């Protein structure tokens, strides 16, 4: 498995985790829990942005991985 495909797989998993966090946040009645879910969403969003930038760099430096 290439680094590019591993990064893409990690991005997909993180986006799935974000969906779950959003669901839990919407269903929660506890303000503290909602706050924790929102903070986790903020952190995962930063990680996703960083990985997307890294993926762009990988695809630029190694064009054979683009779109795979």
N, C-alpha and C positions, 0 to 999 in steps of 0.2 A: 504494500500500500504506500503510495507516494505521500509526501508531506502535504501537498496540495489537497489530496483527497481526505487526509486526516483533519486538516483545518476545516474543510467543508463539512465533514461529518460532525466535528465539534460545534460548528456554527448551527447546524440543524438541531443538535441536541440542546444547545443553549436557547434557541428560539422556542423549542418545545417546552423547556423549563419555564420560560417567560410566560407562555400561555397558561401553564398550570398556576404560576404565581398570580397572574391576573384573575384567574378563576377563584382561587382561594381568597384573594383580597376582596373580590366582589361578594363572596358568600359569607365572609366573616362578619360577626356582629361586634367583636372586640376591637376597640380602637387601637390598642397596643399591637395586636396581631396585624391589623391593617397597616399600621405604620411600619412594622417589620417587613411585610410583604412589599410595600412600596419601596423601601430602602433596598431590598433584594432586587427588585425590578430595575432600580437605578444603577446598581452595581453591575448586573448582568448586561444592561444596555451598554455600559461603558466597555465591558469586555467584548461584546459583539462588535462594537464599532472598531475597537483595536484589531480584532481578528480579521474583520473585513478589509481594513487597510493593509494588514499583513498579507492577506490573500491577493490583493491587487499587486503588491510588490512581488510576490512569488510568481504570479502570472506574467508580470512585466519582464522579470529576470529570466524566467523559464517559459517561453511562449507555448511550448508543447503541452503544458499543463492547463492552459486556458480552456475552459468549457468542459473539462473532464470531471 
